[in-house]
């Protein structure tokens, strides 16, 4: 993965006051000079962002479920532990529109939500803490920033119709409203915040032409809501990195089969600030490793778009074997060798790496971070 000298130098400025201003206004943006010598910010391309993201983890079953505490102090403790361990990106799954009776909706049926709602306020506070406090301290210490990914996760209400059915248009308008609200909530964040449009789209048919066309339209509608968001005459998200997946639950095959035609990509194939994603939960290690090669060959190389392995793992339920350790190490290193960023799935449960009750990691951490 290309890691430009301009980015490296921007992270090691000797004057932290200047760096503070730079991070708060432009994240990890590369710095260039005009003919007059004035410094200007150049937003990171998706390729550059993937290099910064590197090896990461998920804050699973927290804001998209109800397995774990959603209090700020508890979640912050986990975030601090992940960062101290060496993870350089943290994916924060968030459910905005509800997931049946078990998961209360944050947004109303039209997609509007309050910024003061408990989960919304906590997620915003966490994002501010990492991107505006932690990253400034890291920059002053000569360390690269931590990248955060916020998504729309388990939005099951959007999966009950395909394009052409009346409910599909209603669902898309609701999704657009949700993403307009997310864009408003995070309008002042640096570019070290990344948006992921939709977790594991599958729709009522899962596969086939209708499901494929519906996912293409879903991603385009969410993408347009983000890019088109306007505040005070400005559009703050026109070059924020946006991540999108394919049908069939974000499978690797679903990613490249959905996007055979570059015109179907969000932005029509001309946006340098987009990144593809897929998930990998095969039982066999060989299938995990093969999928990295398949996605690189069939998607990344075809479209010249970087890839983010947003979730992977095995349901181990606390049984950590040598085979499991080796599998996590090989998958993580295969992704990095393929120039993919990744976030291992950690839900503090069946896929646990960090125990939020004891504050301790198990041995999978070192395998994923290549510190074994």
Secondary structure, DSSP 8 states (H G I E B T S, - for coil): ----HHHHHHHT-S-HHHHHHHHHHHTT-EEEE-TT--EEEE---HHHHHHHH-EEEE-TTTBSSSSS---HHHHHHHHHHHHHHT--EEEE-B--S--STTS--SS-TTS---TTSHHHHHHHHHHHHIIIIIHHHHHHTT----EEEEE----GGGGS--TTSHHHHHHHHHHHHHHHHHHHHTTT--TTEEEE--SS--TTT-SSHHHHHHHHHHHHHHHHHHHH--BTTB-TTTTS-EEE--HHHHBHHHHHHHTSSGGGSTTTT--TTEEEEEEE--SSHHHHHHHHHHHIIIIIHHHT--EEEEEE----TT---HHHHHHHHHHHHHHHHTT-EEEE---SSTT-SEETTTTEE-THHHHHTT--
